């Protein structure tokens, strides 16, 4: 699954990100910038350019190769990026955990794509990365993302005051986790 392509609906599939996605990511992020503003950090204008995404992808793919991150994109029939998903901060050993982050293009929001992708990613985290748990956080009023997490079996386990700098302020976050298995440590 980690390196596979998975169809999520008639038009969209989940696949690993590649350096060739830089231009398409820049277009999708620019298109969705205002829509995602309440849930995102304030970013420099360069972030929304092809060069900015090329640089971001280079770092992300180096982290992937080091086993710290696993990034995917949602792509439509024309291979246009319409969302991004990642497991960040992957820790192995006795912790075996990762932090889920995701976004869906404004033109594709509300179609169940995030739910389908999160389910696939949790399967991959359990079966291939051998993780015990996946965690995620949302700003308090991101009800849509909280619904996705609940549908995918995540449970809220806490609230973190001033957890992350989002939309220009330190924002409180609801913290969620999904326990992927309770079996023995899978090495």
Backbone as JSON Lines, residues from 0, in Angstrom:
{"i":0,"aa":"X","n":[0.82,-1.21,0.0],"ca":[0.0,0.0,0.0],"c":[0.86,1.25,0.0]}
{"i":1,"aa":"X","n":[1.97,1.25,0.72],"ca":[2.77,2.46,0.83],"c":[3.15,2.97,-0.55]}
{"i":2,"aa":"X","n":[3.55,2.1,-1.44],"ca":[3.95,2.53,-2.78],"c":[2.91,2.21,-3.84]}
{"i":3,"aa":"X","n":[1.75,1.79,-3.42],"ca":[0.68,1.44,-4.35],"c":[-0.24,2.62,-4.61]}
{"i":4,"aa":"X","n":[-1.03,2.47,-5.65],"ca":[-2.06,3.44,-5.99],"c":[-3.4,2.82,-5.64]}
{"i":5,"aa":"X","n":[-4.24,3.59,-4.93],"ca":[-5.55,3.09,-4.51],"c":[-6.66,4.02,-4.98]}
{"i":6,"aa":"X","n":[-7.59,3.47,-5.73],"ca":[-8.74,4.23,-6.19],"c":[-9.68,4.46,-5.01]}
{"i":7,"aa":"X","n":[-10.07,5.73,-4.78],"ca":[-10.96,6.07,-3.67],"c":[-12.39,6.29,-4.14]}
{"i":8,"aa":"X","n":[-12.54,6.74,-5.38],"ca":[-13.86,6.84,-6.01],"c":[-13.64,6.77,-7.52]}
{"i":9,"aa":"X","n":[-14.66,7.08,-8.3],"ca":[-14.55,6.95,-9.76],"c":[-13.48,7.85,-10.36]}
{"i":10,"aa":"X","n":[-13.17,8.96,-9.71],"ca":[-12.24,9.93,-10.27],"c":[-10.91,10.05,-9.55]}
{"i":11,"aa":"X","n":[-10.86,9.72,-8.27],"ca":[-9.71,10.09,-7.44],"c":[-9.03,8.85,-6.88]}
{"i":12,"aa":"X","n":[-7.69,8.93,-6.85],"ca":[-6.91,7.85,-6.26],"c":[-5.89,8.44,-5.29]}
{"i":13,"aa":"X","n":[-5.48,7.62,-4.35],"ca":[-4.44,7.95,-3.38],"c":[-3.16,7.29,-3.86]}
{"i":14,"aa":"X","n":[-2.08,8.08,-3.94],"ca":[-0.8,7.52,-4.39],"c":[0.34,8.26,-3.7]}
{"i":15,"aa":"X","n":[1.52,7.66,-3.64],"ca":[2.68,8.34,-3.05],"c":[3.01,9.62,-3.82]}
{"i":16,"aa":"X","n":[3.45,10.62,-3.12],"ca":[3.86,11.87,-3.74],"c":[5.17,11.66,-4.48]}
{"i":17,"aa":"X","n":[5.38,12.43,-5.55],"ca":[6.64,12.38,-6.3],"c":[7.12,13.82,-6.53]}
{"i":18,"aa":"X","n":[8.4,14.0,-6.87],"ca":[8.89,15.35,-7.16],"c":[8.12,16.02,-8.31]}
{"i":19,"aa":"X","n":[7.59,15.22,-9.23],"ca":[6.85,15.77,-10.36],"c":[5.53,16.42,-9.95]}
{"i":20,"aa":"X","n":[5.11,16.25,-8.69],"ca":[3.85,16.83,-8.22],"c":[3.96,18.31,-7.83]}
{"i":21,"aa":"X","n":[5.14,18.89,-7.87],"ca":[5.35,20.25,-7.37],"c":[4.41,21.27,-8.03]}
{"i":22,"aa":"X","n":[4.33,21.27,-9.33],"ca":[3.49,22.25,-10.03],"c":[2.02,22.06,-9.69]}
{"i":23,"aa":"X","n":[1.56,20.83,-9.73],"ca":[0.16,20.54,-9.44],"c":[-0.19,20.85,-7.98]}
{"i":24,"aa":"X","n":[0.74,20.58,-7.07],"ca":[0.52,20.94,-5.67],"c":[0.38,22.45,-5.51]}
{"i":25,"aa":"X","n":[1.24,23.2,-6.18],"ca":[1.17,24.65,-6.08],"c":[-0.17,25.17,-6.57]}
{"i":26,"aa":"X","n":[-0.67,24.62,-7.65],"ca":[-1.97,25.04,-8.19],"c":[-3.09,24.7,-7.21]}
{"i":27,"aa":"X","n":[-3.1,23.48,-6.7],"ca":[-4.17,23.05,-5.78],"c":[-4.13,23.85,-4.47]}
{"i":28,"aa":"X","n":[-2.94,24.05,-3.93],"ca":[-2.83,24.8,-2.69],"c":[-3.24,26.26,-2.88]}
{"i":29,"aa":"X","n":[-2.9,26.83,-4.01],"ca":[-3.33,28.21,-4.3],"c":[-4.84,28.28,-4.45]}
{"i":30,"aa":"X","n":[-5.43,27.34,-5.17],"ca":[-6.88,27.3,-5.37],"c":[-7.61,27.17,-4.03]}
{"i":31,"aa":"X","n":[-7.04,26.41,-3.11],"ca":[-7.7,26.11,-1.84],"c":[-7.22,26.99,-0.68]}
{"i":32,"aa":"X","n":[-6.38,27.96,-0.97],"ca":[-5.75,28.78,0.08],"c":[-6.77,29.44,1.0]}
{"i":33,"aa":"X","n":[-7.73,30.14,0.45],"ca":[-8.73,30.84,1.28],"c":[-9.6,29.84,2.04]}
{"i":34,"aa":"X","n":[-9.96,28.75,1.39],"ca":[-10.78,27.71,2.0],"c":[-10.09,27.1,3.22]}
{"i":35,"aa":"X","n":[-8.79,26.84,3.1],"ca":[-8.05,26.17,4.18],"c":[-7.48,27.13,5.22]}
{"i":36,"aa":"X","n":[-7.57,28.42,4.99],"ca":[-6.95,29.41,5.87],"c":[-7.27,29.22,7.35]}
{"i":37,"aa":"X","n":[-8.52,28.93,7.75],"ca":[-8.8,28.79,9.19],"c":[-8.06,27.63,9.86]}
{"i":38,"aa":"X","n":[-7.54,26.67,9.1],"ca":[-6.93,25.47,9.67],"c":[-5.45,25.33,9.36]}
{"i":39,"aa":"X","n":[-4.87,26.33,8.74],"ca":[-3.48,26.23,8.28],"c":[-2.62,27.31,8.91]}
{"i":40,"aa":"X","n":[-1.3,27.06,9.01],"ca":[-0.38,28.13,9.42],"c":[-0.36,29.23,8.35]}
{"i":41,"aa":"X","n":[0.0,30.42,8.74],"ca":[0.23,31.48,7.77],"c":[1.52,31.1,7.03]}
{"i":42,"aa":"X","n":[1.43,31.09,5.72],"ca":[2.57,30.65,4.92],"c":[3.04,31.79,4.01]}
{"i":43,"aa":"X","n":[4.33,31.84,3.7],"ca":[4.82,32.87,2.77],"c":[4.28,32.6,1.37]}
{"i":44,"aa":"X","n":[4.18,33.63,0.57],"ca":[3.67,33.47,-0.79],"c":[4.47,32.45,-1.59]}
{"i":45,"aa":"X","n":[5.77,32.34,-1.31],"ca":[6.61,31.39,-2.03],"c":[6.14,29.94,-1.83]}
{"i":46,"aa":"X","n":[5.48,29.63,-0.73],"ca":[4.97,28.29,-0.48],"c":[4.02,27.86,-1.59]}
{"i":47,"aa":"X","n":[3.3,28.81,-2.16],"ca":[2.26,28.53,-3.15],"c":[2.78,28.53,-4.58]}
{"i":48,"aa":"X","n":[4.1,28.51,-4.74],"ca":[4.7,28.48,-6.07],"c":[5.25,27.08,-6.37]}
{"i":49,"aa":"X","n":[5.49,26.82,-7.63],"ca":[6.08,25.54,-8.02],"c":[7.44,25.35,-7.35]}
{"i":50,"aa":"X","n":[8.26,26.4,-7.34],"ca":[9.58,26.3,-6.71],"c":[9.45,26.03,-5.21]}
{"i":51,"aa":"X","n":[8.5,26.71,-4.55],"ca":[8.28,26.47,-3.12],"c":[7.87,25.04,-2.85]}
{"i":52,"aa":"X","n":[7.03,24.5,-3.7],"ca":[6.61,23.1,-3.52],"c":[7.73,22.14,-3.88]}
{"i":53,"aa":"X","n":[8.54,22.49,-4.86],"ca":[9.68,21.64,-5.22],"c":[10.63,21.52,-4.01]}
{"i":54,"aa":"X","n":[10.89,22.64,-3.34],"ca":[11.76,22.64,-2.17],"c":[11.12,21.86,-1.01]}
{"i":55,"aa":"X","n":[9.84,22.07,-0.8],"ca":[9.13,21.35,0.27],"c":[9.16,19.85,0.02]}
{"i":56,"aa":"X","n":[8.9,19.45,-1.25],"ca":[8.91,18.03,-1.59],"c":[10.3,17.41,-1.42]}
{"i":57,"aa":"X","n":[11.33,18.14,-1.74],"ca":[12.69,17.61,-1.58],"c":[12.94,17.26,-0.11]}
{"i":58,"aa":"X","n":[12.55,18.14,0.79],"ca":[12.7,17.87,2.22],"c":[11.83,16.72,2.68]}
{"i":59,"aa":"X","n":[10.59,16.7,2.2],"ca":[9.65,15.65,2.59],"c":[10.12,14.28,2.11]}
{"i":60,"aa":"X","n":[10.61,14.23,0.88],"ca":[11.06,12.94,0.34],"c":[12.35,12.48,1.0]}
{"i":61,"aa":"X","n":[13.21,13.41,1.42],"ca":[14.4,13.02,2.19],"c":[13.97,12.45,3.54]}
{"i":62,"aa":"X","n":[12.98,13.06,4.17],"ca":[12.44,12.54,5.43],"c":[11.77,11.19,5.23]}
{"i":63,"aa":"X","n":[11.1,11.0,4.09],"ca":[10.51,9.7,3.78],"c":[11.6,8.63,3.67]}
{"i":64,"aa":"X","n":[12.66,8.96,2.95],"ca":[13.74,8.0,2.77],"c":[14.42,7.66,4.1]}
{"i":65,"aa":"X","n":[14.35,8.57,5.07],"ca":[14.92,8.33,6.4],"c":[13.93,7.64,7.33]}
{"i":66,"aa":"X","n":[12.7,7.4,6.84],"ca":[11.71,6.69,7.64],"c":[10.93,7.56,8.61]}
{"i":67,"aa":"X","n":[11.03,8.88,8.47],"ca":[10.35,9.79,9.41],"c":[8.98,10.25,8.94]}
{"i":68,"aa":"X","n":[8.72,10.17,7.63],"ca":[7.49,10.7,7.04],"c":[7.05,9.76,5.92]}
{"i":69,"aa":"X","n":[5.75,9.66,5.72],"ca":[5.22,8.97,4.54],"c":[4.17,9.88,3.92]}
{"i":70,"aa":"X","n":[4.46,10.49,2.77],"ca":[3.53,11.41,2.13],"c":[2.8,10.8,0.93]}
{"i":71,"aa":"X","n":[1.53,11.17,0.8],"ca":[0.7,10.76,-0.32],"c":[-0.03,11.99,-0.87]}
{"i":72,"aa":"X","n":[-0.55,11.85,-2.08],"ca":[-1.45,12.86,-2.64],"c":[-2.71,12.16,-3.13]}
{"i":73,"aa":"X","n":[-3.77,12.95,-3.22],"ca":[-4.96,12.54,-3.96],"c":[-4.76,13.08,-5.36]}
{"i":74,"aa":"X","n":[-5.03,12.28,-6.37],"ca":[-4.87,12.72,-7.75],"c":[-6.12,12.35,-8.54]}
{"i":75,"aa":"X","n":[-6.55,13.25,-9.42],"ca":[-7.73,12.99,-10.24],"c":[-7.34,12.22,-11.5]}
{"i":76,"aa":"X","n":[-8.29,12.04,-12.4],"ca":[-8.05,11.25,-13.62],"c":[-6.94,11.82,-14.51]}
{"i":77,"aa":"X","n":[-6.73,13.13,-14.44],"ca":[-5.65,13.76,-15.22],"c":[-4.35,13.83,-14.42]}
{"i":78,"aa":"X","n":[-4.3,13.14,-13.28],"ca":[-3.17,13.14,-12.36],"c":[-2.91,14.52,-11.77]}
{"i":79,"aa":"X","n":[-3.97,15.31,-11.67],"ca":[-3.91,16.62,-11.03],"c":[-4.07,16.41,-9.53]}
{"i":80,"aa":"X","n":[-3.17,16.98,-8.72],"ca":[-3.24,16.84,-7.26],"c":[-4.47,17.57,-6.73]}
{"i":81,"aa":"X","n":[-5.25,16.85,-5.88],"ca":[-6.45,17.44,-5.29],"c":[-6.5,17.18,-3.78]}
{"i":82,"aa":"X","n":[-5.35,16.9,-3.2],"ca":[-5.28,16.73,-1.76],"c":[-3.93,16.17,-1.36]}
{"i":83,"aa":"X","n":[-3.62,16.28,-0.09],"ca":[-2.37,15.77,0.43],"c":[-2.56,15.13,1.79]}
{"i":84,"aa":"X","n":[-1.86,14.04,2.02],"ca":[-1.94,13.28,3.28],"c":[-0.53,12.9,3.67]}
{"i":85,"aa":"X","n":[-0.26,12.86,4.96],"ca":[1.05,12.41,5.4],"c":[0.99,11.86,6.81]}
{"i":86,"aa":"X","n":[1.85,10.89,7.04],"ca":[2.17,10.45,8.39],"c":[3.51,11.09,8.7]}
{"i":87,"aa":"X","n":[3.52,11.94,9.7],"ca":[4.72,12.69,10.08],"c":[5.24,12.17,11.41]}
{"i":88,"aa":"X","n":[6.44,12.54,11.74],"ca":[7.0,12.21,13.04],"c":[6.91,10.74,13.37]}
{"i":89,"aa":"X","n":[7.17,9.89,12.38],"ca":[7.08,8.45,12.61],"c":[8.18,8.02,13.57]}
{"i":90,"aa":"X","n":[7.75,7.35,14.64],"ca":[8.67,6.86,15.65],"c":[8.46,5.35,15.76]}
{"i":91,"aa":"X","n":[9.54,4.6,15.74],"ca":[9.44,3.15,15.86],"c":[9.82,2.73,17.27]}
{"i":92,"aa":"X","n":[10.54,1.67,17.43],"ca":[10.89,1.2,18.77],"c":[9.64,0.8,19.54]}
{"i":93,"aa":"X","n":[9.61,1.09,20.82],"ca":[8.47,0.69,21.65],"c":[7.29,1.64,21.52]}
{"i":94,"aa":"X","n":[7.45,2.78,20.85],"ca":[6.35,3.74,20.7],"c":[5.51,3.42,19.46]}
{"i":95,"aa":"X","n":[6.15,3.27,18.31],"ca":[5.52,2.88,17.05],"c":[4.29,3.73,16.73]}
{"i":96,"aa":"X","n":[4.53,5.0,16.48],"ca":[3.44,5.96,16.31],"c":[3.78,6.93,15.19]}
{"i":97,"aa":"X","n":[2.75,7.58,14.65],"ca":[2.91,8.63,13.65],"c":[1.79,9.64,13.78]}
{"i":98,"aa":"X","n":[2.01,10.82,13.24],"ca":[1.04,11.91,13.32],"c":[0.46,12.14,11.93]}
{"i":99,"aa":"X","n":[-0.85,12.03,11.82],"ca":[-1.55,12.19,10.56],"c":[-1.87,13.65,10.28]}
{"i":100,"aa":"X","n":[-1.6,14.07,9.06],"ca":[-2.0,15.39,8.58],"c":[-2.62,15.25,7.21]}
{"i":101,"aa":"X","n":[-3.6,16.1,6.89],"ca":[-4.22,15.99,5.57],"c":[-5.0,17.25,5.2]}
{"i":102,"aa":"X","n":[-5.22,17.38,3.9],"ca":[-6.08,18.43,3.34],"c":[-6.67,17.91,2.04]}
{"i":103,"aa":"X","n":[-7.84,18.44,1.71],"ca":[-8.51,18.1,0.45],"c":[-8.85,19.4,-0.26]}
{"i":104,"aa":"X","n":[-8.59,19.43,-1.55],"ca":[-8.86,20.58,-2.41],"c":[-10.31,21.05,-2.23]}
{"i":105,"aa":"X","n":[-10.49,22.35,-2.24],"ca":[-11.82,22.94,-2.08],"c":[-12.83,22.37,-3.08]}
{"i":106,"aa":"X","n":[-12.39,22.05,-4.28],"ca":[-13.3,21.52,-5.3],"c":[-13.71,20.06,-5.05]}
{"i":107,"aa":"X","n":[-13.03,19.39,-4.12],"ca":[-13.29,17.97,-3.85],"c":[-13.76,17.72,-2.41]}
{"i":108,"aa":"X","n":[-13.89,18.77,-1.63],"ca":[-14.28,18.63,-0.23],"c":[-15.71,18.1,-0.12]}
{"i":109,"aa":"X","n":[-15.97,17.35,0.94],"ca":[-17.32,16.87,1.22],"c":[-17.74,15.64,0.44]}
{"i":110,"aa":"X","n":[-16.81,14.97,-0.23],"ca":[-17.14,13.79,-1.05],"c":[-16.74,12.48,-0.39]}
{"i":111,"aa":"X","n":[-16.25,12.53,0.84],"ca":[-15.83,11.31,1.52],"c":[-14.42,10.86,1.19]}
{"i":112,"aa":"X","n":[-13.68,11.66,0.44],"ca":[-12.33,11.28,0.04],"c":[-11.37,11.23,1.23]}
{"i":113,"aa":"X","n":[-11.5,12.19,2.14],"ca":[-10.62,12.19,3.31],"c":[-10.85,10.93,4.14]}
{"i":114,"aa":"X","n":[-12.1,10.57,4.35],"ca":[-12.41,9.37,5.13],"c":[-11.82,8.13,4.47]}
{"i":115,"aa":"X","n":[-12.01,7.99,3.17],"ca":[-11.48,6.82,2.45],"c":[-9.95,6.79,2.52]}
{"i":116,"aa":"X","n":[-9.32,7.95,2.35],"ca":[-7.85,8.0,2.38],"c":[-7.31,7.7,3.78]}
{"i":117,"aa":"X","n":[-7.94,8.26,4.8],"ca":[-7.47,8.01,6.17],"c":[-7.58,6.53,6.51]}
{"i":118,"aa":"X","n":[-8.66,5.89,6.08],"ca":[-8.79,4.44,6.32],"c":[-7.64,3.67,5.67]}
{"i":119,"aa":"X","n":[-7.33,3.98,4.41],"ca":[-6.24,3.29,3.7],"c":[-4.9,3.53,4.4]}
{"i":120,"aa":"X","n":[-4.68,4.77,4.82],"ca":[-3.42,5.12,5.46],"c":[-3.28,4.39,6.8]}
{"i":121,"aa":"X","n":[-4.37,4.29,7.55],"ca":[-4.31,3.55,8.82],"c":[-4.01,2.07,8.57]}
{"i":122,"aa":"X","n":[-4.58,1.5,7.52],"ca":[-4.26,0.1,7.17],"c":[-2.77,-0.05,6.86]}
{"i":123,"aa":"X","n":[-2.25,0.88,6.08],"ca":[-0.84,0.84,5.73],"c":[0.05,1.04,6.96]}
{"i":124,"aa":"X","n":[-0.35,1.95,7.83],"ca":[0.42,2.22,9.05],"c":[0.5,0.96,9.91]}
{"i":125,"aa":"X","n":[-0.6,0.23,9.99],"ca":[-0.64,-1.0,10.79],"c":[0.11,-2.14,10.1]}
{"i":126,"aa":"X","n":[-0.21,-2.4,8.84],"ca":[0.26,-3.6,8.16],"c":[1.66,-3.49,7.58]}
{"i":127,"aa":"X","n":[2.06,-2.31,7.15],"ca":[3.36,-2.17,6.5],"c":[4.38,-1.44,7.35]}
{"i":128,"aa":"X","n":[3.95,-0.34,7.99],"ca":[4.87,0.39,8.86],"c":[4.92,-0.24,10.25]}
{"i":129,"aa":"X","n":[3.95,-1.12,10.53],"ca":[3.87,-1.83,11.82],"c":[3.71,-0.87,13.0]}
{"i":130,"aa":"X","n":[2.95,0.23,12.77],"ca":[2.7,1.18,13.85],"c":[1.62,0.65,14.79]}
{"i":131,"aa":"X","n":[1.69,1.06,16.03],"ca":[0.69,0.73,17.04],"c":[-0.45,1.75,17.04]}
{"i":132,"aa":"X","n":[-0.12,3.01,16.76],"ca":[-1.14,4.06,16.84],"c":[-0.83,5.17,15.83]}
{"i":133,"aa":"X","n":[-1.89,5.9,15.51],"ca":[-1.78,7.11,14.7],"c":[-2.51,8.2,15.47]}
{"i":134,"aa":"X","n":[-1.92,9.38,15.54],"ca":[-2.57,10.49,16.22],"c":[-2.84,11.61,15.23]}
{"i":135,"aa":"X","n":[-3.75,12.5,15.6],"ca":[-4.08,13.66,14.78],"c":[-4.62,14.75,15.71]}
{"i":136,"aa":"X","n":[-4.49,15.98,15.28],"ca":[-5.03,17.1,16.04],"c":[-5.78,18.03,15.11]}
{"i":137,"aa":"X","n":[-6.83,18.65,15.64],"ca":[-7.59,19.63,14.86],"c":[-7.84,20.86,15.72]}
{"i":138,"aa":"X","n":[-7.93,22.03,15.07],"ca":[-8.39,23.2,15.83],"c":[-9.81,22.9,16.32]}
{"i":139,"aa":"X","n":[-10.21,23.55,17.37],"ca":[-11.46,23.2,18.04],"c":[-12.67,23.23,17.12]}
{"i":140,"aa":"X","n":[-12.71,24.17,16.18],"ca":[-13.92,24.32,15.35],"c":[-13.82,23.64,13.99]}
{"i":141,"aa":"X","n":[-12.84,22.78,13.78],"ca":[-12.74,22.05,12.52],"c":[-13.59,20.78,12.6]}
{"i":142,"aa":"X","n":[-14.89,20.99,12.59],"ca":[-15.84,19.9,12.78],"c":[-15.76,18.87,11.65]}
{"i":143,"aa":"X","n":[-15.54,19.31,10.43],"ca":[-15.47,18.37,9.3],"c":[-14.32,17.38,9.5]}
{"i":144,"aa":"X","n":[-13.17,17.87,9.9],"ca":[-12.03,16.98,10.11],"c":[-12.27,16.07,11.31]}
{"i":145,"aa":"X","n":[-12.91,16.58,12.33],"ca":[-13.23,15.75,13.49],"c":[-14.19,14.63,13.11]}
{"i":146,"aa":"X","n":[-15.13,14.91,12.21],"ca":[-16.04,13.86,11.73],"c":[-15.29,12.78,10.96]}
{"i":147,"aa":"X","n":[-14.34,13.19,10.13],"ca":[-13.52,12.22,9.39],"c":[-12.82,11.3,10.38]}
{"i":148,"aa":"X","n":[-12.18,11.88,11.37],"ca":[-11.43,11.08,12.33],"c":[-12.36,10.14,13.09]}
{"i":149,"aa":"X","n":[-13.53,10.62,13.5],"ca":[-14.48,9.76,14.23],"c":[-14.94,8.6,13.35]}
{"i":150,"aa":"X","n":[-15.25,8.87,12.09],"ca":[-15.67,7.8,11.17],"c":[-14.59,6.75,10.99]}
{"i":151,"aa":"X","n":[-13.34,7.16,11.14],"ca":[-12.21,6.26,10.92],"c":[-11.72,5.62,12.22]}
{"i":152,"aa":"X","n":[-12.49,5.74,13.28],"ca":[-12.16,5.04,14.52],"c":[-11.21,5.76,15.45]}
{"i":153,"aa":"X","n":[-10.96,7.04,15.22],"ca":[-10.12,7.82,16.14],"c":[-10.97,8.24,17.33]}
{"i":154,"aa":"X","n":[-10.33,8.27,18.49],"ca":[-10.98,8.73,19.71],"c":[-10.29,9.99,20.21]}
{"i":155,"aa":"X","n":[-11.07,10.95,20.69],"ca":[-10.47,12.13,21.28],"c":[-9.89,11.73,22.63]}
{"i":156,"aa":"X","n":[-8.63,12.11,22.86],"ca":[-8.01,11.77,24.14],"c":[-7.55,12.98,24.92]}
{"i":157,"aa":"X","n":[-7.75,14.16,24.36],"ca":[-7.34,15.34,25.1],"c":[-7.56,16.62,24.33]}
{"i":158,"aa":"X","n":[-7.22,17.71,25.0],"ca":[-7.27,19.04,24.4],"c":[-5.96,19.73,24.78]}
{"i":159,"aa":"X","n":[-5.32,20.31,23.81],"ca":[-4.03,20.96,24.04],"c":[-4.17,22.47,23.85]}
{"i":160,"aa":"X","n":[-4.05,23.22,24.92],"ca":[-4.14,24.67,24.81],"c":[-2.96,25.24,24.02]}
{"i":161,"aa":"X","n":[-3.25,26.21,23.16],"ca":[-2.22,26.92,22.39],"c":[-1.21,25.94,21.77]}
{"i":162,"aa":"X","n":[-1.72,24.92,21.14],"ca":[-0.94,23.79,20.64],"c":[-0.11,24.13,19.41]}
{"i":163,"aa":"X","n":[-0.72,24.87,18.47],"ca":[-0.05,25.12,17.2],"c":[-0.43,26.5,16.69]}
{"i":164,"aa":"X","n":[0.51,27.13,15.98],"ca":[0.28,28.47,15.43],"c":[-0.47,28.32,14.1]}
{"i":165,"aa":"X","n":[-1.77,28.58,14.14],"ca":[-2.65,28.4,13.0],"c":[-3.36,29.71,12.7]}
{"i":166,"aa":"X","n":[-3.38,30.08,11.42],"ca":[-4.08,31.29,10.97],"c":[-3.7,32.5,11.82]}
{"i":167,"aa":"X","n":[-2.41,32.6,12.16],"ca":[-1.89,33.78,12.83],"c":[-1.98,33.81,14.34]}
{"i":168,"aa":"X","n":[-2.48,32.74,14.96],"ca":[-2.57,32.71,16.42],"c":[-2.26,31.31,16.94]}
{"i":169,"aa":"X","n":[-1.84,31.24,18.2],"ca":[-1.67,29.95,18.87],"c":[-3.06,29.42,19.18]}
{"i":170,"aa":"X","n":[-3.4,28.29,18.58],"ca":[-4.76,27.74,18.67],"c":[-4.81,26.48,19.54]}
{"i":171,"aa":"X","n":[-5.89,26.37,20.31],"ca":[-6.17,25.14,21.04],"c":[-6.54,24.06,20.02]}
{"i":172,"aa":"X","n":[-6.19,22.84,20.34],"ca":[-6.47,21.69,19.46],"c":[-7.11,20.55,20.24]}
{"i":173,"aa":"X","n":[-8.01,19.86,19.56],"ca":[-8.5,18.58,20.06],"c":[-7.52,17.52,19.56]}
{"i":174,"aa":"X","n":[-7.15,16.59,20.45],"ca":[-6.19,15.56,20.1],"c":[-6.91,14.22,19.99]}
{"i":175,"aa":"X","n":[-6.6,13.5,18.93],"ca":[-7.24,12.21,18.64],"c":[-6.18,11.15,18.42]}
{"i":176,"aa":"X","n":[-6.55,9.91,18.65],"ca":[-5.67,8.79,18.31],"c":[-6.52,7.61,17.88]}
{"i":177,"aa":"X","n":[-5.89,6.78,17.08],"ca":[-6.48,5.49,16.72],"c":[-5.45,4.43,17.05]}
{"i":178,"aa":"X","n":[-5.84,3.52,17.92],"ca":[-4.99,2.38,18.22],"c":[-5.19,1.38,17.09]}
{"i":179,"aa":"X","n":[-4.11,1.01,16.44],"ca":[-4.19,0.15,15.26],"c":[-4.18,-1.33,15.61]}
{"i":180,"aa":"X","n":[-3.55,-1.68,16.71],"ca":[-3.55,-3.08,17.17],"c":[-3.07,-3.08,18.61]}
{"i":181,"aa":"X","n":[-3.41,-4.12,19.33],"ca":[-2.94,-4.31,20.7],"c":[-2.11,-5.57,20.83]}
{"i":182,"aa":"X","n":[-1.63,-6.06,19.71],"ca":[-0.83,-7.27,19.72],"c":[0.58,-7.0,20.18]}
{"i":183,"aa":"X","n":[1.43,-8.01,20.07],"ca":[2.84,-7.84,20.47],"c":[3.54,-6.83,19.57]}
{"i":184,"aa":"X","n":[4.63,-6.32,20.07],"ca":[5.44,-5.38,19.31],"c":[5.83,-6.04,17.99]}
{"i":185,"aa":"X","n":[5.44,-5.4,16.89],"ca":[5.72,-5.94,15.55],"c":[6.93,-5.2,15.02]}
{"i":186,"aa":"X","n":[8.06,-5.86,14.96],"ca":[9.32,-5.23,14.64],"c":[9.56,-4.94,13.24]}
